[in-house]
Amino acid sequence: MQSLWMLVASFLFSIMGVCVKLASDTYSTAEIVAYRGVIGMAMILVLIRLQGGTLRTRMPFHHVWRGFIGVVALWMWFFAITKLPLAMAVTLNYMSPIWIAVILFAAAWWHGKKQLEMGLILAIALGFTGVVLLLRPSIHADQMLGGFVGLGSGMLAALAYMQVRQMGLLGEPEYRVVFYFSATCFVAGMLGALLTGGVVAAQNISDWHHHGMRGFLLLLVIGLTAASAQIAMTRAYRLGNTLVVANLQYVGIVFSSAWDLLLWHDVPKWTSWLGIAVILASGLIATFYNARNNKPAIASDPISSE
């Protein structure tokens, strides 16, 4: 059941994606990354103040590596959102579970373990089929750069998610992982904005942008939802089955489609509804395999039983 934390993360990430798309009309990618980081840091500091905890860590190099990969992936995804339709950018980024499956297959082959749970792999493939049915992505000539950047963000996100799980299994709490990643986002965003002069190339707007109420609220929601989603995602990867959690991430596409319907009145066609059904079915299949195969592990794993 711990894998279901990914459903919470997917919902929050979908809200973040909508706000990033709306905020990109005013702010540069660097600014959005920086504000996302500083708001996340503030949120975690408040939680530490209220609930206790410490930022002292035994894994500084793990945090640096996770932060570097994660920030590059996040930056690429935000850039893709500004250049592509939201659904297309989300689709490309949500290919990360496919890359996770490839990584696990490669690791199993390298260590001489030829058998991997085929039911989970089938669920991953079924989920991706549902994504294609739902969104029917197509890249036009003027969107090639954004498309390749979005694809790259999914590949790097897969590496970041695997690092998150490794740190969780080593005992690093969720709030600490999220804080240091947020700090990396803030530093990277600040450096990016300073190096580029805060220029939004498409609009020729320079320097840091002044905040209206709309822009302030969008940035605030981006920061809060991103930090909360990361806490939920980190917990899912720490306590759940890697492939199950990766598969449940696809449900974020369903949430994004719902936002399209509510905000932009984009009514899905029958193929889209079929895609939603396939995605949900794949999540149920993956959850079934997780419940069947992980009962002994949960009973003996001190991390999973906390």
VOGU-3710 file (C-alpha; in Angstrom, 3 decimals, decimal comma):
1> mqslwmlvas> 0,000/0,000/0,000  2,986/2,334/0,459  3,294/2,553/-3,322  -0,015/4,441/-3,391  1,824/7,516/-2,120  2,720/7,948/-5,784  -0,945/8,703/-6,523  -0,757/11,667/-4,148  2,492/12,796/-5,750  1,050/12,475/-9,263
11> flfsimgvcv> -1,963/14,606/-8,396  0,187/17,342/-6,875  2,622/17,235/-9,785  -0,293/17,687/-12,196  -1,271/20,890/-10,374  2,331/22,039/-10,526  2,453/21,405/-14,283  -0,644/23,521/-14,880  0,807/26,384/-12,837  4,175/26,158/-14,597
21> klasdtysta> 2,412/26,408/-17,959  0,477/29,471/-16,801  3,482/31,085/-15,098  5,687/30,662/-18,186  3,786/33,533/-19,803  5,398/35,857/-17,248  8,506/34,225/-15,804  11,594/32,608/-17,299  12,385/28,936/-16,673  15,276/29,947/-14,396
31> eivayrgvig> 13,011/32,131/-12,282  10,408/29,388/-11,914  13,094/26,889/-10,870  14,539/29,348/-8,338  11,194/30,235/-6,765  10,177/26,586/-6,723  13,350/25,857/-4,759  13,144/28,640/-2,190  9,469/27,956/-1,420  10,229/24,260/-0,995
41> mamilvlirl> 13,088/25,058/1,384  10,857/27,327/3,473  8,152/24,664/3,658  10,564/21,991/4,877  12,110/24,332/7,452  8,649/24,996/8,870  7,967/21,248/9,084  11,277/20,693/10,862  10,431/23,470/13,296  7,005/21,993/14,051
51> qggtlrtrmp> 7,820/18,277/14,068  11,505/18,143/14,889  14,339/16,772/12,818  17,699/17,910/11,578  19,310/18,809/8,276  22,545/17,113/9,293  23,190/14,283/6,846  25,614/11,417/6,416  25,110/11,445/2,634  26,355/14,781/1,275
61> fhhvwrgfig> 27,620/13,324/-1,985  24,356/11,435/-2,521  22,475/14,717/-2,166  24,817/16,507/-4,564  24,445/13,818/-7,218  20,668/13,518/-6,756  20,353/17,312/-6,806  22,400/17,685/-9,983  20,472/15,044/-11,924  17,130/16,174/-10,534
71> vvalwmwffa> 17,654/19,862/-11,280  18,760/19,211/-14,852  15,720/16,951/-15,370  13,398/19,518/-13,767  14,843/22,388/-15,797  14,459/20,420/-19,027  10,867/19,517/-18,144  9,912/23,101/-17,328  11,521/24,216/-20,585  9,555/21,566/-22,496
81> itklplamav> 6,322/22,731/-20,850  6,981/26,272/-22,097  7,649/25,079/-25,658  5,103/22,266/-26,052  1,440/21,673/-25,307  1,173/20,631/-21,663  -0,099/17,139/-22,453  2,797/16,469/-24,829  5,414/17,688/-22,340  3,905/15,579/-19,557
91> tlnymspiwi> 3,832/12,528/-21,825  7,527/12,789/-22,657  8,522/13,333/-19,034  6,344/10,445/-17,884  8,339/8,065/-20,039  10,702/7,824/-17,052  9,083/4,552/-15,824  10,057/2,961/-19,133  13,659/4,008/-18,538  13,457/2,663/-14,964
101> avilfaaaww> 12,360/-0,705/-16,324  15,277/-0,642/-18,782  17,695/0,156/-15,942  16,350/-2,698/-13,813  16,519/-5,118/-16,733  20,108/-4,096/-17,437  21,043/-4,438/-13,759  19,439/-7,883/-13,554  21,277/-9,016/-16,684  24,581/-7,618/-15,411
111> hgkkqlemgl> 24,266/-9,498/-12,118  23,208/-12,706/-13,849  19,570/-12,558/-12,730  17,705/-13,431/-15,883  14,239/-13,448/-14,313  12,370/-10,276/-13,462  8,687/-10,067/-12,572  7,101/-10,142/-16,018  3,690/-9,137/-14,690  5,081/-5,809/-13,540
121> ilaialgftg> 6,871/-5,267/-16,844  3,622/-6,024/-18,663  1,841/-3,482/-16,459  4,462/-0,855/-17,353  4,033/-1,563/-21,069  0,244/-1,497/-20,702  0,458/1,837/-18,917  2,534/3,355/-21,694  0,053/2,049/-24,266  -2,636/3,890/-22,345
131> vvlllrpsih> -0,566/7,071/-22,419  -0,280/6,857/-26,204  -4,027/6,283/-26,571  -4,797/9,131/-24,215  -2,544/11,794/-25,647  -1,620/10,660/-29,164  1,565/12,789/-29,024  3,037/14,150/-32,244  6,036/16,417/-32,667  5,849/19,163/-35,311
141> adqmlggfvg> 8,935/20,599/-36,962  8,884/23,770/-34,839  8,622/21,698/-31,645  11,548/19,354/-32,195  13,820/21,066/-29,656  11,175/21,002/-26,954  10,384/17,389/-27,815  13,973/16,187/-27,488  14,433/18,193/-24,277  11,244/16,656/-22,851
151> lgsgmlaala> 12,419/13,171/-23,776  15,755/13,828/-22,098  13,991/15,026/-18,958  12,254/11,666/-18,675  15,536/9,785/-19,009  17,245/11,855/-16,313  14,161/11,707/-14,083  14,449/7,918/-14,114  18,003/8,150/-12,755  16,870/10,667/-10,138
161> ymqvrqmgll> 14,034/8,415/-8,976  16,382/5,468/-8,613  18,726/7,635/-6,542  15,800/8,705/-4,352  14,966/5,087/-3,637  18,578/4,229/-2,819  18,832/7,102/-0,352  15,540/6,099/1,238  16,676/2,522/1,713  19,839/3,829/3,365
171> gepeyrvvfy> 17,656/5,598/5,917  17,602/9,192/4,690  14,221/10,766/5,623  11,973/12,276/2,972  12,095/15,835/4,302  15,898/15,939/4,108  15,976/14,655/0,524  13,382/17,246/-0,504  15,122/20,097/1,336  18,501/19,593/-0,299
181> fsatcfvagm> 16,926/19,125/-3,710  14,966/22,352/-3,211  18,179/24,093/-2,176  19,845/22,864/-5,358  16,905/24,166/-7,382  17,214/27,577/-5,743  20,963/27,846/-6,378  20,687/26,572/-9,948  17,760/28,870/-10,720  19,551/31,902/-9,289
191> lgalltggvv> 22,708/31,152/-11,254  20,718/30,563/-14,430  18,810/33,808/-14,042  21,953/35,791/-13,290  23,940/34,277/-16,163  21,178/34,911/-18,699  20,126/38,257/-17,261  16,691/36,791/-16,593  15,880/37,028/-20,283  12,753/35,410/-21,660
201> aaqnisdwhh> 13,928/35,006/-25,248  10,503/34,660/-26,788  9,268/37,900/-25,243  12,532/39,913/-24,981  11,743/40,681/-21,331  14,862/41,204/-19,252  15,683/41,264/-15,566  13,655/39,673/-12,764  9,941/40,120/-13,214  7,772/42,052/-10,789
211> hgmrgfllll> 5,031/40,080/-9,059  1,355/40,660/-9,563  -1,083/38,771/-7,365  -1,646/36,173/-10,110  2,057/35,540/-10,632  2,756/35,392/-6,900  0,000/32,824/-6,331  1,179/30,700/-9,275  4,754/30,609/-7,958  3,529/29,863/-4,439
221> vigltaasaq> 1,406/26,936/-5,620  4,289/25,633/-7,760  6,593/25,619/-4,752  4,114/24,108/-2,289  2,812/21,386/-4,606  6,302/20,496/-5,810  7,683/20,083/-2,281  4,627/18,150/-1,062  4,673/15,921/-4,149  8,352/15,195/-3,655
231> iamtrayrlg> 7,774/14,135/-0,068  5,032/11,761/-1,206  7,124/10,506/-4,138  10,193/9,944/-1,962  8,125/7,969/0,534  6,628/5,895/-2,281  10,031/4,983/-3,712  11,487/4,334/-0,261  8,731/2,033/0,965  7,099/0,735/-2,207
241> ntlvvanlqy> 8,080/-1,496/-5,088  10,104/0,454/-7,671  8,223/-0,740/-10,748  4,816/-0,427/-9,097  5,529/3,132/-8,029  6,820/3,938/-11,509  3,685/2,512/-13,065  1,360/4,451/-10,762  3,082/7,619/-11,928  1,154/7,214/-15,194
251> vgivfssawd> -2,031/8,153/-13,360  -0,676/11,694/-13,385  -1,643/11,747/-17,067  -5,248/11,149/-16,046  -5,064/14,059/-13,622  -3,546/16,299/-16,297  -6,331/15,378/-18,701  -8,891/16,275/-16,051  -7,288/19,703/-15,639  -7,405/20,161/-19,428
261> lllwhdvpkw> -11,116/19,424/-19,336  -11,853/21,714/-16,369  -9,625/24,657/-17,276  -9,483/24,619/-21,065  -12,688/22,679/-21,837  -10,769/20,147/-23,892  -13,219/17,232/-24,123  -11,354/13,908/-24,603  -12,256/11,669/-27,539  -13,184/8,016/-27,143
271> tswlgiavil> -9,553/6,964/-27,612  -8,610/9,197/-24,695  -11,227/7,603/-22,443  -9,909/4,197/-23,554  -6,410/5,346/-22,615  -7,614/6,374/-19,158  -9,174/2,935/-18,678  -5,960/1,189/-19,797  -3,842/3,309/-17,443  -6,077/2,570/-14,468
281> asgliatfyn> -6,099/-1,140/-15,362  -2,308/-1,190/-15,498  -2,167/0,430/-12,052  -4,489/-2,231/-10,641  -2,397/-5,026/-12,173  0,801/-3,569/-10,754  -0,761/-3,139/-7,303  -1,919/-6,761/-7,368  1,589/-8,032/-8,113  3,040/-5,776/-5,446
291> arnnkpaias> 0,634/-7,030/-2,769  1,237/-10,656/-3,767  5,011/-10,548/-3,962  6,057/-8,112/-1,222  4,260/-9,423/1,895  7,329/-11,326/3,191  9,617/-8,384/2,424  7,409/-5,931/4,282  7,354/-8,134/7,344  11,167/-8,423/7,451
301> dpisse> 12,194/-4,981/6,225  12,697/-2,525/9,133  12,429/0,436/6,799  9,119/-0,698/5,375  7,635/-1,395/8,776  8,357/1,968/10,387
//
